[in-house]
Amino acid sequence: MPDEVTYLDAVSQALMAEMEEDERVFLIGEDVGQFGGAFKVTKGFLEKFGERRVVDTPIAESGFTGLAAGAALNGLRPVVEYQFADFISTAWDQITNVIARHHYRTGDAMPITFRCPFGARLRAGPTHSQSIESYFAHTPGLKIVAPATVADAAGLLRSAIRDDNPVLYLESKYLYRRIKEPGPLSLEPVPIGRARVAREGDRVSLITYSASVHQALEAADVLAGEGISVEVVDLRTLVPLDFETIRASVAKTARAVVLHEAPRRLGYGAEIAAEIGERCFWELDQPVTRIGARNTPIPTSPPLEDAMLPSTAEVIETVRRVATS
């Protein structure tokens, strides 16, 4: 085992472990086999498991997503990889009208994991950088996870594959090779639907997920030097949402800021803020504040992309204002 394990390694190792332990698990998507995946997450999988369990497909997301649904109904546990989460849009009908609603209609399990490399900050432009969580969070029948750490990347993927419901597994491209943890990696499943407190604090609750957790922790470090104690809540799972962890944090701090990389308008933070406003009204000292990206397509230009996404300076300034108001 390597001395250090990256976020990308964690995704790869968890998928490998599930395929080794359960012959019903198979991988399907574009370039997942011979090329080893667009980001090399599945390098070596074809040689180990063969072409019946590592299935290279044409550029046809609607087709191989529908195929995965049929396989799931026949007792298999497909893991569908979209090269970039943006491309999932062509499988919208299969996911929202068929897969998400099938258990409600028939009572049958639909154990599909959708691996979606998502998010910006890689200068990949408007069609390779989107955050897709809000598109699907509105659809009953889907679970959505968004790990921020190496351990959670592994543990949540294992739980997603074992779940009898369809799960969108949002893996951060930006974090793939940027964060590391000492090896060997624990491959223990992480329960879906359970948030964690990434940093204790008592002045402001900063609620976030995925890559924004690291931005939140960086901001919290700076603000600690000013005597402002920030509690960072890493949601880990978006659907179902662990509101009890959010409630406990807000009850302690009486102030809440919600942060995400997706556009602020109708972003998932709007749902979180509304829930806090309705269910924690008497604990709040002031309205919930949201931080998100500007409502524009994501530019390829580095300075323009940086300008439209939330910056750490913006997070610090916003939390400071909330804490001192």
LUMLUM-200107 format. One record per residue (C-alpha): residue in one letter; x, y, z. Coordinates in steps of 0.001 Angstrom, whole numbers, padded with zeros to 6 digits. Example, Ala and Ser with C-alpha at 12.3 -4.5 7.8 and 13.67 -1.06 7.14 Angstrom:
{rec 'A', {012300, -004500, 007800}}
{rec 'S', {013670, -001060, 007140}}
***
This chain:
{rec 'M', {000000, 000000, 000000}}
{rec 'P', {001251, 003527, -000711}}
{rec 'D', {002374, 005772, 002155}}
{rec 'E', {-000164, 008359, 001043}}
{rec 'V', {-003551, 007811, -000574}}
{rec 'T', {-005200, 010394, -002801}}
{rec 'Y', {-008903, 011031, -003223}}
{rec 'L', {-008626, 009399, -006667}}
{rec 'D', {-006911, 006357, -005129}}
{rec 'A', {-009766, 006083, -002641}}
{rec 'V', {-012410, 005953, -005371}}
{rec 'S', {-010379, 003363, -007253}}
{rec 'Q', {-009650, 001177, -004228}}
{rec 'A', {-013252, 001201, -003029}}
{rec 'L', {-014553, 000238, -006454}}
{rec 'M', {-011917, -002480, -006740}}
{rec 'A', {-012855, -003880, -003325}}
{rec 'E', {-016556, -004029, -004163}}
{rec 'M', {-015898, -005759, -007481}}
{rec 'E', {-013622, -008286, -005785}}
{rec 'E', {-016169, -009061, -003072}}
{rec 'D', {-019352, -009106, -005134}}
{rec 'E', {-019481, -010618, -008606}}
{rec 'R', {-022747, -008817, -009286}}
{rec 'V', {-020927, -005480, -009397}}
{rec 'F', {-019801, -004351, -012827}}
{rec 'L', {-018560, -001094, -014344}}
{rec 'I', {-019913, 000487, -017513}}
{rec 'G', {-019118, 003722, -019329}}
{rec 'E', {-016983, 005446, -021924}}
{rec 'D', {-013269, 004543, -021881}}
{rec 'V', {-013501, 002809, -018499}}
{rec 'G', {-011666, -000278, -019771}}
{rec 'Q', {-008848, 000003, -022268}}
{rec 'F', {-008145, 003659, -021435}}
{rec 'G', {-008582, 003201, -017686}}
{rec 'G', {-011098, 006017, -017374}}
{rec 'A', {-010795, 009676, -018295}}
{rec 'F', {-008958, 010350, -015018}}
{rec 'K', {-007385, 006854, -014705}}
{rec 'V', {-009584, 005831, -011787}}
{rec 'T', {-010166, 002402, -013375}}
{rec 'K', {-006675, 001783, -014725}}
{rec 'G', {-006001, -001960, -014666}}
{rec 'F', {-009616, -002948, -014048}}
{rec 'L', {-010121, -004457, -017502}}
{rec 'E', {-007096, -006714, -017082}}
{rec 'K', {-008251, -007844, -013637}}
{rec 'F', {-011986, -008335, -014211}}
{rec 'G', {-012363, -008821, -017951}}
{rec 'E', {-014633, -007220, -020514}}
{rec 'R', {-017859, -008702, -019144}}
{rec 'R', {-017457, -006686, -015910}}
{rec 'V', {-015625, -003641, -017284}}
{rec 'V', {-017711, -002563, -020231}}
{rec 'D', {-016486, 000091, -022659}}
{rec 'T', {-019365, 001819, -024403}}
{rec 'P', {-019922, 004189, -027297}}
{rec 'I', {-020632, 007849, -026542}}
{rec 'A', {-024230, 007067, -025638}}
{rec 'E', {-025086, 007994, -022058}}
{rec 'S', {-028809, 007439, -022563}}
{rec 'G', {-028139, 003961, -023921}}
{rec 'F', {-025743, 002640, -021306}}
{rec 'T', {-027766, 004199, -018471}}
{rec 'G', {-030826, 002351, -019737}}
{rec 'L', {-028769, -000830, -020035}}
{rec 'A', {-027718, -000409, -016390}}
{rec 'A', {-031366, -000200, -015366}}
{rec 'G', {-032104, -003484, -017084}}
{rec 'A', {-029073, -005110, -015512}}
{rec 'A', {-030129, -003935, -012051}}
{rec 'L', {-033581, -005420, -012552}}
{rec 'N', {-031899, -008719, -013384}}
{rec 'G', {-029974, -008876, -010121}}
{rec 'L', {-026732, -007087, -010982}}
{rec 'R', {-025286, -003979, -009316}}
{rec 'P', {-024068, -001634, -012068}}
{rec 'V', {-021653, 001228, -011491}}
{rec 'V', {-022163, 003739, -014288}}
{rec 'E', {-019342, 006176, -014970}}
{rec 'Y', {-019945, 009459, -016765}}
{rec 'Q', {-016645, 010925, -017930}}
{rec 'F', {-017831, 014313, -016699}}
{rec 'A', {-020962, 014848, -014638}}
{rec 'D', {-022166, 017356, -017229}}
{rec 'F', {-022805, 014515, -019673}}
{rec 'I', {-025422, 012938, -017418}}
{rec 'S', {-027954, 015351, -018925}}
{rec 'T', {-028439, 013070, -021923}}
{rec 'A', {-029588, 010316, -019543}}
{rec 'W', {-032098, 012545, -017764}}
{rec 'D', {-035147, 010589, -018898}}
{rec 'Q', {-033736, 007204, -017905}}
{rec 'I', {-032715, 008448, -014454}}
{rec 'T', {-035654, 010645, -013462}}
{rec 'N', {-038570, 008911, -015168}}
{rec 'V', {-037502, 005283, -014968}}
{rec 'I', {-034751, 004531, -012474}}
{rec 'A', {-035703, 006946, -009684}}
{rec 'R', {-039379, 005988, -009736}}
{rec 'H', {-039174, 002262, -010413}}
{rec 'H', {-039147, 001095, -006804}}
{rec 'Y', {-042199, 003252, -006027}}
{rec 'R', {-044056, 001774, -008981}}
{rec 'T', {-043122, -001895, -008545}}
{rec 'G', {-041382, -002457, -005216}}
{rec 'D', {-038299, -003772, -007045}}
{rec 'A', {-034796, -002745, -005997}}
{rec 'M', {-032826, -000513, -008376}}
{rec 'P', {-029208, -000776, -007152}}
{rec 'I', {-027317, 001532, -009520}}
{rec 'T', {-024428, 003814, -008610}}
{rec 'F', {-023810, 006776, -010910}}
{rec 'R', {-020198, 007966, -010656}}
{rec 'C', {-020191, 011642, -011592}}
{rec 'P', {-016871, 013555, -011665}}
{rec 'F', {-018191, 017065, -011053}}
{rec 'G', {-017261, 020623, -010233}}
{rec 'A', {-015062, 023423, -011477}}
{rec 'R', {-011612, 024969, -010812}}
{rec 'L', {-009868, 022898, -013503}}
{rec 'R', {-010245, 025452, -016339}}
{rec 'A', {-012386, 022939, -018208}}
{rec 'G', {-015034, 025376, -019377}}
{rec 'P', {-018827, 025514, -019290}}
{rec 'T', {-019646, 021929, -020347}}
{rec 'H', {-017073, 020058, -018255}}
{rec 'S', {-017318, 021884, -014910}}
{rec 'Q', {-020904, 021913, -013712}}
{rec 'S', {-022323, 021066, -010310}}
{rec 'I', {-025365, 018891, -010978}}
{rec 'E', {-026694, 018188, -007496}}
{rec 'S', {-029700, 020516, -007607}}
{rec 'Y', {-030909, 019073, -010902}}
{rec 'F', {-031442, 015705, -009256}}
{rec 'A', {-032106, 016575, -005601}}
{rec 'H', {-035636, 017523, -006644}}
{rec 'T', {-036310, 013985, -007941}}
{rec 'P', {-037822, 011575, -005380}}
{rec 'G', {-036197, 008154, -005371}}
{rec 'L', {-032559, 009200, -005767}}
{rec 'K', {-029867, 009413, -003111}}
{rec 'I', {-026993, 011874, -003546}}
{rec 'V', {-023599, 011779, -001826}}
{rec 'A', {-020696, 014228, -002175}}
{rec 'P', {-017574, 013192, -000251}}
{rec 'A', {-014953, 015765, 000715}}
{rec 'T', {-012232, 013559, 002216}}
{rec 'V', {-010186, 010590, 001110}}
{rec 'A', {-011770, 008279, 003685}}
{rec 'D', {-015287, 009391, 002793}}
{rec 'A', {-014606, 009011, -000935}}
{rec 'A', {-013949, 005337, -000290}}
{rec 'G', {-016528, 004703, 002400}}
{rec 'L', {-019427, 006444, 000677}}
{rec 'L', {-018732, 004701, -002622}}
{rec 'R', {-018876, 001311, -000922}}
{rec 'S', {-022165, 002239, 000739}}
{rec 'A', {-023557, 003558, -002546}}
{rec 'I', {-022789, 000326, -004385}}
{rec 'R', {-024359, -001758, -001625}}
{rec 'D', {-027509, 000374, -001472}}
{rec 'D', {-030624, -001013, -003148}}
{rec 'N', {-031569, 002480, -004336}}
{rec 'P', {-030033, 004514, -007170}}
{rec 'V', {-027256, 006747, -005824}}
{rec 'L', {-025572, 009712, -007484}}
{rec 'Y', {-021978, 009614, -006291}}
{rec 'L', {-020534, 013087, -006877}}
{rec 'E', {-016757, 012838, -006906}}
{rec 'S', {-014785, 016060, -007008}}
{rec 'K', {-012408, 016232, -009950}}
{rec 'Y', {-010609, 019102, -008239}}
{rec 'L', {-009818, 016938, -005215}}
{rec 'Y', {-008646, 013863, -007156}}
{rec 'R', {-004933, 014459, -006719}}
{rec 'R', {-004975, 017498, -004425}}
{rec 'I', {-005769, 015900, -001080}}
{rec 'K', {-004034, 012946, 000515}}
{rec 'E', {-004243, 010938, 003700}}
{rec 'P', {-001724, 008536, 005210}}
{rec 'G', {-002105, 004961, 004019}}
{rec 'P', {-003201, 002291, 004244}}
{rec 'L', {-006741, 003447, 003537}}
{rec 'S', {-009645, 002212, 005608}}
{rec 'L', {-012268, 000790, 003288}}
{rec 'E', {-014999, 000721, 005911}}
{rec 'P', {-018354, 001847, 004486}}
{rec 'V', {-019533, 005293, 005578}}
{rec 'P', {-023293, 005421, 006241}}
{rec 'I', {-025329, 007382, 003713}}
{rec 'G', {-027361, 010152, 005323}}
{rec 'R', {-024951, 011093, 008100}}
{rec 'A', {-023114, 014434, 008180}}
{rec 'R', {-019999, 015136, 010242}}
{rec 'V', {-018617, 018131, 012087}}
{rec 'A', {-015289, 018772, 010366}}
{rec 'R', {-014301, 021491, 012831}}
{rec 'E', {-015825, 022421, 016171}}
{rec 'G', {-016818, 026031, 016811}}
{rec 'D', {-019345, 028126, 018695}}
{rec 'R', {-019821, 031436, 016853}}
{rec 'V', {-020973, 030587, 013307}}
{rec 'S', {-022053, 027349, 011610}}
{rec 'L', {-020533, 027058, 008118}}
{rec 'I', {-022426, 024298, 006305}}
{rec 'T', {-021025, 022860, 003104}}
{rec 'Y', {-019984, 019766, 001147}}
{rec 'S', {-017448, 018351, -001326}}
{rec 'A', {-014461, 020548, -002254}}
{rec 'S', {-015989, 023550, -000492}}
{rec 'V', {-015307, 021820, 002844}}
{rec 'H', {-011612, 022515, 002380}}
{rec 'Q', {-012294, 026142, 001513}}
{rec 'A', {-014451, 026392, 004621}}
{rec 'L', {-011711, 024929, 006812}}
{rec 'E', {-009163, 027339, 005354}}
{rec 'A', {-011476, 030268, 006108}}
{rec 'A', {-012095, 028951, 009616}}
{rec 'D', {-008343, 028834, 010278}}
{rec 'V', {-007965, 032488, 009284}}
{rec 'L', {-010967, 033606, 011328}}
{rec 'A', {-009741, 031701, 014388}}
{rec 'G', {-006802, 034096, 014398}}
{rec 'E', {-009316, 036927, 014811}}
{rec 'G', {-011069, 035188, 017681}}
{rec 'I', {-014030, 034027, 015575}}
{rec 'S', {-014836, 030371, 016233}}
{rec 'V', {-016361, 028703, 013164}}
{rec 'E', {-017999, 025279, 013196}}
{rec 'V', {-017680, 023559, 009804}}
{rec 'V', {-020358, 020980, 008989}}
{rec 'D', {-019533, 018592, 006140}}
{rec 'L', {-022871, 017269, 004884}}
{rec 'R', {-021352, 014273, 003031}}
{rec 'T', {-024861, 013238, 001926}}
{rec 'L', {-027249, 015687, 000285}}
{rec 'V', {-030201, 013300, -000087}}
{rec 'P', {-031265, 012203, 002460}}
{rec 'L', {-030113, 015294, 004369}}
{rec 'D', {-028896, 014848, 007946}}
{rec 'F', {-030744, 017838, 009339}}
{rec 'E', {-030237, 016832, 012957}}
{rec 'T', {-026501, 017528, 012712}}
{rec 'I', {-027268, 020909, 011138}}
{rec 'R', {-029851, 021679, 013838}}
{rec 'A', {-027425, 020812, 016647}}
{rec 'S', {-024765, 023093, 015183}}
{rec 'V', {-027130, 026014, 014630}}
{rec 'A', {-028542, 025618, 018143}}
{rec 'K', {-024997, 026057, 019449}}
{rec 'T', {-023925, 029012, 017267}}
{rec 'A', {-027223, 030800, 016457}}
{rec 'R', {-025747, 031792, 013085}}
{rec 'A', {-025586, 029852, 009803}}
{rec 'V', {-023777, 030338, 006514}}
{rec 'V', {-024287, 027842, 003682}}
{rec 'L', {-021501, 027492, 001122}}
{rec 'H', {-021320, 025665, -002207}}
{rec 'E', {-019555, 025934, -005544}}
{rec 'A', {-022772, 025665, -007566}}
{rec 'P', {-024608, 028832, -008616}}
{rec 'R', {-026275, 030574, -005695}}
{rec 'R', {-029625, 030930, -007462}}
{rec 'L', {-031696, 027814, -006697}}
{rec 'G', {-028544, 026005, -005556}}
{rec 'Y', {-028865, 023241, -002962}}
{rec 'G', {-027962, 025806, -000316}}
{rec 'A', {-031359, 027429, -000850}}
{rec 'E', {-033051, 024254, 000419}}
{rec 'I', {-030734, 024052, 003415}}
{rec 'A', {-031264, 027716, 004254}}
{rec 'A', {-035038, 027339, 003984}}
{rec 'E', {-035028, 024295, 006263}}
{rec 'I', {-032922, 026128, 008847}}
{rec 'G', {-035175, 029166, 008640}}
{rec 'E', {-038323, 027100, 009160}}
{rec 'R', {-037088, 024573, 011703}}
{rec 'C', {-034511, 026578, 013676}}
{rec 'F', {-036146, 030001, 013649}}
{rec 'W', {-036066, 030482, 017409}}
{rec 'E', {-032405, 029478, 017631}}
{rec 'L', {-031242, 032046, 015056}}
{rec 'D', {-029887, 035461, 015915}}
{rec 'Q', {-030028, 036573, 012272}}
{rec 'P', {-031078, 035304, 008825}}
{rec 'V', {-029234, 032448, 007161}}
{rec 'T', {-026646, 033598, 004616}}
{rec 'R', {-025739, 031783, 001398}}
{rec 'I', {-022510, 031808, -000615}}
{rec 'G', {-022457, 030380, -004133}}
{rec 'A', {-021166, 030963, -007623}}
{rec 'R', {-022420, 033706, -009919}}
{rec 'N', {-025222, 032700, -012232}}
{rec 'T', {-023166, 032434, -015419}}
{rec 'P', {-021727, 029579, -017475}}
{rec 'I', {-018356, 028550, -016089}}
{rec 'P', {-015592, 030302, -018051}}
{rec 'T', {-012516, 028539, -019359}}
{rec 'S', {-010402, 031636, -018691}}
{rec 'P', {-008651, 031183, -015308}}
{rec 'P', {-009256, 034734, -013993}}
{rec 'L', {-012871, 034668, -015119}}
{rec 'E', {-013513, 031256, -013574}}
{rec 'D', {-011954, 032455, -010327}}
{rec 'A', {-014159, 035552, -010414}}
{rec 'M', {-017409, 033636, -010805}}
{rec 'L', {-016716, 030991, -008137}}
{rec 'P', {-016762, 031654, -004384}}
{rec 'S', {-013285, 032652, -003198}}
{rec 'T', {-011817, 031965, 000221}}
{rec 'A', {-011615, 035726, 000740}}
{rec 'E', {-015350, 035997, 000077}}
{rec 'V', {-016058, 033203, 002555}}
{rec 'I', {-013913, 034896, 005206}}
{rec 'E', {-015545, 038272, 004655}}
{rec 'T', {-019065, 036840, 004741}}
{rec 'V', {-018545, 034739, 007861}}
{rec 'R', {-016819, 037630, 009604}}
{rec 'R', {-019796, 039888, 008877}}
{rec 'V', {-022265, 037289, 010132}}
{rec 'A', {-020229, 036668, 013263}}
{rec 'T', {-019911, 040330, 014207}}
{rec 'S', {-023378, 041565, 013294}}
***
